[in-house]
Structures are given as C-alpha cells and as structure tokens.
C-alpha cells in the first residue's frame, strides 16, 4: 500500500502537514509516490523546511527571484516535482510562503504538499494558538506524530511546547505520555483548526510490526473515541521503502 492513497490524496489537493514527528519525511515520500504514478507535486512550506529535505523533493526555487515562476514550471515539467520557498535562511533552511501564495501553485502541479507547522524535530507537540500555518485553499490536513514518544516523559526533550501540551492534555511535566494524551494532542491541537470544507487525517509514524504497532492501535482507539476518522500508520522516517497500514 502506498502512503498517498492511504491518506486520501488525489490530483487537485492542497495538503497541509501539521504536528510533529515526520512531516518532512511524509512530504518526501508522498512526492516520490506521486511522481512514480505519473502525477506532479510541489512542496511549499508556510513555516520553514530544511534545504536538504526540500531538495529530496526536487529542485528548490525561491519565489520572487527573477524568472522563478518559469523555473518552477520547468522543474515540474521535467522531473515531476519541485520545492519552493521564500528565501534561504540560516541553519540550512528555506523560508515559508505566505498563506495566500500556496493555492495558486495548484495550477502548476497536480498536488501541493505544504509543511505547515514547526516542531523542532520533536516527535509530538503542543499546538499554540497561532499554529499551524494552514494556507488558504487547503483541501486536506494531515496531523503527524511519532509513536515512539509513548511512555516517554512529557518534557521539552520529547515534546515541542511542553507547557501547551500540558494544558491541552492535563499531563504534568515529566509524566509519561499516555495514549489518551497522545491522541488529545492531535485531535484537540493539530486538528483543532482544520478549515471548513477541508478533510483531515492522522498519520502515526515510527510504526513497525510488533510493539510500536500495538501502541499505535491503542492510540487509534483513543482517536476514534475523540472523533477522528481517517488514521494511517507508516514506518517513516525509517530508511527504505515506506510501509503503510490502515487500522
């Protein structure tokens, strides 16, 4: 099973990846699958994205530079995928586009994949009031989190914005992350601001047959209780072909 159809992604979608624990890996994987199936894709962050990860999607084009739109169209036409940002930043990153600048890219590629949230490489996060940066025209929001955080202490080592996570889930700093808290961080945080008319899904990463899959199944039951419908498991960010399961 491939990741993009499991998530319900199809031509015409603008997909905002939010949360933590594998957004960039998911974008890279989905872009590769789309191109392999004869579709085209553009990766376009509204926050920030590592240059090296953007380059794994395709050529990086900087919006606003002279001739950038032509280069973007050429890159998509020649290789099937490209990435676009607002400029090169420190720490090897590209800046995000404005929330109004993303949807028009759908006239260039079949699918636009948006990194719409930041998590500082943590597997789970508390979502602040100003987050995520979901662009206009988004048709699907995918909330991402890594199952490996389950049972770990709810501190800044494992959770981005642990104080927000604590308010949202009721866990005190240092308490172990429970399946209910994991699910609540997604349903009440990452998915709390899905635009009207947009679809939503949860992507649980770090899953493989065995303990992690059992843990993900427990979280899934909590997510169902909290009203989340579509849930997908993936082996990301492990190297090699992406394994995908739908519970």
Buried (B, 14 or more C-beta within 10 A) or exposed (E): EBBBBBBBBBEEBBBBBBBBBBBBBBBBBBBBBBBEEEBBBBBBBBBBBBBEBBBBBBBBBBBEEEEEBEBBBBBBEEEBBBBBBBEEBEEEBBBBBEBEBBBEBBEBBBBBBBBBBBBEEBBBBBBEEEBBBBBEBBBBBBBBBBBBBBEBBBEBEBBBBBEBBBEBBEBEEEBEBBBBBBBBBBBBBBBBEBBEEBBBBBBBBBBBEEEBBEBBBBBBBBBBEBEBEBBBBBBBBBEEEBBBBEB
